[in-house]
């Protein structure tokens, strides 16, 4: 989940999505989806100043025990500053990992440059996960990043943001198959609706992408992600949850329990 409040800190990207730029916290989610809140929530960074955001979410968690973990914002390729920031993150027990959002970088090899790899290795040495957030054209560089960091625990956010809107299954499918071969990488079953046509997506459009994830990662390495409130660009939280459950309905109850909770508990140590 993501939470934000523009009255407290800046989020430079929210002006691009005014339909969701209002305050969104767990209280708002409870109002929108009563009876559907997950028992445990991992907060994922939202692009605000990282330490301010971390301290705010820690404060939220002190009164909202559902918030069990934090994926903080952190810059991986800033050399000594990266190491200093990781040292700070280690002092906060709720922090389970970090994310350096690079989907808008123009350099297709941004995440496999030596400085970035050095930062991810340092993060792994500190016992923290790395969430990967990128669009599908960057997956070749992601493959190289994962190849060079065998000790890191990677989580691929939103299935690598495939081109669902344009129906681009390939070469995404091959890249996902390659990534699934790495034992230190799992994949979030999330973000599919926001990569489809926000107004007119259908279950049938999502299904081939979901089925490829099921085939390659299987039920033990997929983590359901609510991606709220970003998911509201294309659906409400409950609609996405019901859609995800329908897509995964061929799995056994035990396997669905893994996808919709247990895998995240294991990977994020919550």
MIRO-924257 format. One record per residue (C-alpha): x, y, z. Coordinates in pm, whole numbers, plus 32768, in hexadecimal, padded with zeros to 4 digits. Each point is the difference from the previous one (the first is absolute). Last residue first. Layout:
N
{u->X | v->Y | w->Z}
...
***
This chain:
270
{u->8271 | v->7C43 | w->837C}
{u->814A | v->7F8C | w->7F6C}
{u->7FD3 | v->80B8 | w->7EB4}
{u->803C | v->7EC4 | w->7F32}
{u->7F52 | v->7F11 | w->80EE}
{u->7ECF | v->80D1 | w->8055}
{u->7FE3 | v->8062 | w->7E93}
{u->7FF9 | v->7E92 | w->7F9E}
{u->7EFC | v->7FB4 | w->810A}
{u->7F06 | v->8108 | w->7F9A}
{u->7F39 | v->7FF4 | w->7EBF}
{u->80EA | v->7F29 | w->7F31}
{u->803E | v->7F00 | w->8113}
{u->7E93 | v->7FEC | w->8067}
{u->7FAC | v->7FCB | w->7E91}
{u->80E6 | v->7ED1 | w->7FFF}
{u->7F57 | v->7F6D | w->8133}
{u->7EA5 | v->803D | w->7F71}
{u->806A | v->7F50 | w->7EC1}
{u->8056 | v->80C7 | w->7ECB}
{u->7F06 | v->801D | w->7EE3}
{u->7F6D | v->813C | w->809F}
{u->8138 | v->80D2 | w->7FC5}
{u->7F63 | v->80E2 | w->7EF9}
{u->7EBF | v->8011 | w->80CC}
{u->80C1 | v->805C | w->813B}
{u->80B9 | v->8111 | w->7F44}
{u->7EB9 | v->808D | w->7F7B}
{u->7F62 | v->7FFB | w->815B}
{u->812B | v->80B8 | w->8092}
{u->8000 | v->80F8 | w->7EDE}
{u->7E8C | v->8046 | w->8031}
{u->802E | v->8025 | w->8178}
{u->811D | v->80F8 | w->7FD9}
{u->7F43 | v->80DA | w->7F0B}
{u->8052 | v->7FF0 | w->7E91}
{u->80C9 | v->80A7 | w->7EED}
{u->809C | v->8139 | w->8098}
{u->7F93 | v->7F72 | w->814F}
{u->8121 | v->7F09 | w->7FE6}
{u->80E8 | v->811D | w->806A}
{u->7F46 | v->8005 | w->814E}
{u->8044 | v->7EE4 | w->8042}
{u->8101 | v->7F1E | w->7F60}
{u->7F43 | v->7ED8 | w->8096}
{u->8126 | v->7F18 | w->7FCB}
{u->7FE0 | v->7E86 | w->7FF6}
{u->8150 | v->7F56 | w->8022}
{u->806A | v->7EF2 | w->7F08}
{u->811F | v->7F14 | w->804C}
{u->7F51 | v->7ED5 | w->809D}
{u->7ED2 | v->7FFC | w->7F16}
{u->80CD | v->7FCD | w->7EC4}
{u->8108 | v->80ED | w->7F7E}
{u->8004 | v->7F9C | w->7E90}
{u->7EAA | v->7F65 | w->7FC2}
{u->7F3D | v->80E3 | w->80EC}
{u->80AD | v->8133 | w->7F73}
{u->7FAC | v->7F8D | w->7E9F}
{u->7E98 | v->7FCB | w->806D}
{u->7FEB | v->8163 | w->8085}
{u->8077 | v->8095 | w->7EB7}
{u->7F13 | v->7F27 | w->7F35}
{u->7EDF | v->8057 | w->80EE}
{u->8017 | v->817B | w->8008}
{u->7F52 | v->803F | w->7EB5}
{u->7EF3 | v->7EFC | w->804B}
{u->7FB9 | v->809F | w->8152}
{u->7FA9 | v->8142 | w->7F4C}
{u->8094 | v->815C | w->7FED}
{u->7F26 | v->811A | w->7F7E}
{u->803B | v->813C | w->80CA}
{u->8162 | v->7FD6 | w->807D}
{u->8079 | v->7F51 | w->7EC6}
{u->80F8 | v->7F02 | w->808A}
{u->8141 | v->804C | w->80BE}
{u->7F32 | v->8082 | w->8125}
{u->7F38 | v->7EBD | w->8007}
{u->8137 | v->7F28 | w->8015}
{u->809D | v->80B6 | w->8125}
{u->8020 | v->7ED3 | w->80E0}
{u->8068 | v->7E96 | w->8016}
{u->8151 | v->8061 | w->808E}
{u->811F | v->7F28 | w->7F8E}
{u->8110 | v->7F41 | w->80B4}
{u->8176 | v->8007 | w->7FC3}
{u->8118 | v->7F49 | w->80B8}
{u->7FC8 | v->7EB3 | w->7F51}
{u->804E | v->8094 | w->7EAA}
{u->7F4B | v->7F34 | w->7EF5}
{u->7ECF | v->80E3 | w->8021}
{u->80CE | v->811A | w->7F6C}
{u->803D | v->7F3F | w->7EBE}
{u->7E91 | v->7FA4 | w->7FDE}
{u->7FA0 | v->816A | w->8041}
{u->80EA | v->8074 | w->7EEC}
{u->7F71 | v->7F00 | w->7F10}
{u->7E9A | v->806A | w->8049}
{u->804F | v->8174 | w->7FE9}
{u->8089 | v->7FD3 | w->7E9C}
{u->7EE2 | v->7FD8 | w->7FB7}
{u->7EAA | v->801A | w->80A2}
{u->7FC5 | v->815B | w->7F76}
{u->7E84 | v->8028 | w->7FFF}
{u->8019 | v->8179 | w->7FD9}
{u->7F59 | v->804E | w->814F}
{u->80A8 | v->7ED0 | w->8097}
{u->815F | v->807E | w->7FBF}
{u->809C | v->7F51 | w->8129}
{u->8051 | v->80BB | w->8144}
{u->811A | v->7F22 | w->807E}
{u->7F0C | v->7F15 | w->80AB}
{u->7F79 | v->8121 | w->80D1}
{u->8135 | v->800E | w->80DB}
{u->811A | v->7F05 | w->7FD5}
{u->8072 | v->7FA5 | w->8160}
{u->8172 | v->7FBA | w->8024}
{u->80B6 | v->7F5D | w->8123}
{u->8171 | v->8046 | w->7FD0}
{u->8116 | v->7EFD | w->8020}
{u->8008 | v->7FB1 | w->7E8B}
{u->803E | v->816B | w->7FA0}
{u->80A3 | v->7FF8 | w->7EA6}
{u->7EF0 | v->7F2E | w->7F5E}
{u->7EF1 | v->80D5 | w->809F}
{u->808F | v->813B | w->7F67}
{u->8032 | v->7F54 | w->7EB0}
{u->7E96 | v->7F8F | w->7FF5}
{u->7F94 | v->815E | w->8064}
{u->80C1 | v->808A | w->7ED7}
{u->7F3F | v->7F17 | w->7F17}
{u->7EBD | v->8064 | w->80B8}
{u->801C | v->8171 | w->7FA9}
{u->7F06 | v->7FF2 | w->7EDE}
{u->7EFC | v->7F70 | w->80F6}
{u->7FD9 | v->8132 | w->80DD}
{u->80B8 | v->801E | w->8148}
{u->7FD6 | v->7FD7 | w->8177}
{u->80EC | v->7F07 | w->80A1}
{u->7FD9 | v->7FD2 | w->8178}
{u->8149 | v->7FB7 | w->80B2}
{u->8001 | v->7F3B | w->8144}
{u->80CC | v->805B | w->8136}
{u->80FA | v->7F2E | w->80C4}
{u->810F | v->810B | w->800C}
{u->80D3 | v->7F32 | w->7F0E}
{u->7ED6 | v->800A | w->7F13}
{u->7FFB | v->817C | w->800B}
{u->8177 | v->800B | w->7FC0}
{u->7FD3 | v->7F1C | w->7ED2}
{u->7EEB | v->80E4 | w->7F82}
{u->80E3 | v->812F | w->8021}
{u->811F | v->7F5C | w->7F45}
{u->7F12 | v->7F9A | w->7EEB}
{u->7F8F | v->8168 | w->7FD8}
{u->8164 | v->8083 | w->7FF0}
{u->8068 | v->7EF4 | w->7F06}
{u->7EE7 | v->804B | w->7F06}
{u->7EF8 | v->7EF1 | w->7FF5}
{u->7ED8 | v->80D6 | w->806D}
{u->8032 | v->8113 | w->7EFE}
{u->8031 | v->7F18 | w->7ED8}
{u->7EDB | v->808C | w->7F39}
{u->807E | v->8163 | w->8044}
{u->7ECE | v->80E2 | w->7FE1}
{u->7F96 | v->7FD0 | w->816B}
{u->7E86 | v->8004 | w->8030}
{u->7FE0 | v->7EA1 | w->8094}
{u->8115 | v->803E | w->80FC}
{u->7F5F | v->7FEE | w->815A}
{u->810C | v->7FB1 | w->80FF}
{u->7F50 | v->7F23 | w->80FC}
{u->806D | v->7F8F | w->8156}
{u->7FCE | v->7EDD | w->80EA}
{u->7F6A | v->7F7B | w->813E}
{u->7FF2 | v->8143 | w->80C7}
{u->7F2B | v->7FCE | w->8137}
{u->8135 | v->7FD2 | w->80DA}
{u->8089 | v->815D | w->7FB9}
{u->8177 | v->8016 | w->8042}
{u->8051 | v->7F41 | w->7EC1}
{u->7F6C | v->811C | w->7F34}
{u->8103 | v->80F3 | w->808A}
{u->8123 | v->7F23 | w->7F97}
{u->7F61 | v->7FDB | w->7EAB}
{u->7FFE | v->817C | w->7FE4}
{u->8172 | v->8014 | w->8052}
{u->8057 | v->7EF4 | w->7F01}
{u->7F36 | v->80B3 | w->7EF4}
{u->80AA | v->8148 | w->805A}
{u->8155 | v->7F5D | w->7FD1}
{u->7FAA | v->7F9D | w->7E9C}
{u->7EC3 | v->80A3 | w->7F7F}
{u->7F89 | v->7EE1 | w->7F21}
{u->7EFE | v->7F4E | w->80D7}
{u->7F26 | v->8124 | w->8067}
{u->7F0C | v->7F99 | w->810F}
{u->7E86 | v->8012 | w->802C}
{u->7F87 | v->7F20 | w->8116}
{u->7F4E | v->7EB2 | w->7FEA}
{u->7F52 | v->7FFC | w->8151}
{u->7F72 | v->7EDF | w->80CA}
{u->7EEB | v->7F9C | w->80EE}
{u->7EF0 | v->8103 | w->7FC7}
{u->7ED0 | v->7F48 | w->8089}
{u->805C | v->808A | w->8157}
{u->7F72 | v->8158 | w->7FAB}
{u->8050 | v->80E9 | w->8124}
{u->817B | v->7FD6 | w->8005}
{u->7FF3 | v->7FA8 | w->7E8F}
{u->7F93 | v->815F | w->7FA6}
{u->8129 | v->808F | w->80C1}
{u->80ED | v->7F15 | w->7F4C}
{u->7F5D | v->8073 | w->7EBC}
{u->8050 | v->8169 | w->8055}
{u->8169 | v->7FB1 | w->8061}
{u->803C | v->7F48 | w->7EB9}
{u->7F63 | v->8114 | w->7F31}
{u->80D7 | v->810B | w->809E}
{u->8132 | v->7F24 | w->7FCE}
{u->7FB7 | v->7FC0 | w->7E91}
{u->7F94 | v->8154 | w->7F81}
{u->7EBF | v->7F95 | w->7F4E}
{u->8005 | v->7F0C | w->7EDC}
{u->7EED | v->7F17 | w->8074}
{u->80B8 | v->7EF2 | w->80C2}
{u->7F5E | v->7EAC | w->8033}
{u->7F3C | v->7FB3 | w->813E}
{u->7FDF | v->7E8F | w->804F}
{u->7EAD | v->7FAB | w->8093}
{u->7F88 | v->7EE3 | w->80DB}
{u->7E9E | v->7F8C | w->804A}
{u->7F8E | v->8076 | w->7EAA}
{u->7ED7 | v->80ED | w->7FFB}
{u->7ECB | v->7F7E | w->7F4F}
{u->7EEB | v->8032 | w->80FF}
{u->7FE1 | v->8170 | w->7FB5}
{u->80A0 | v->805A | w->7EB3}
{u->7FE2 | v->8176 | w->7FC3}
{u->7FE2 | v->806E | w->816C}
{u->8113 | v->7F11 | w->806D}
{u->80DA | v->807E | w->7EE6}
{u->7FD3 | v->8165 | w->8078}
{u->8063 | v->7FA2 | w->8163}
{u->8131 | v->7F4A | w->7F76}
{u->8076 | v->8144 | w->7F67}
{u->7FBD | v->80BB | w->7EBC}
{u->7FFC | v->817B | w->7FF4}
{u->7F92 | v->8089 | w->7EB0}
{u->80D6 | v->7FCB | w->7ECB}
{u->7F31 | v->7EE1 | w->7F75}
{u->7F35 | v->80A8 | w->7EEB}
{u->8114 | v->8104 | w->7FD7}
{u->80EE | v->7F05 | w->7F5F}
{u->811D | v->80C9 | w->7F65}
{u->8007 | v->80F1 | w->8127}
{u->8052 | v->7ECE | w->80D3}
{u->8160 | v->7FE6 | w->7F71}
{u->80B9 | v->80FC | w->80DA}
{u->7F85 | v->7F71 | w->8147}
{u->8044 | v->810C | w->8104}
{u->7FCE | v->7FD6 | w->8179}
{u->7EFA | v->802F | w->810E}
{u->7ED8 | v->809D | w->7F4C}
{u->8044 | v->7F1C | w->7ED8}
{u->7F9A | v->7ED2 | w->80D1}
{u->8063 | v->7EA9 | w->7F85}
{u->7FCA | v->7E8D | w->8035}
{u->8067 | v->7EE6 | w->7F17}
{u->7FA1 | v->7E92 | w->802A}
***
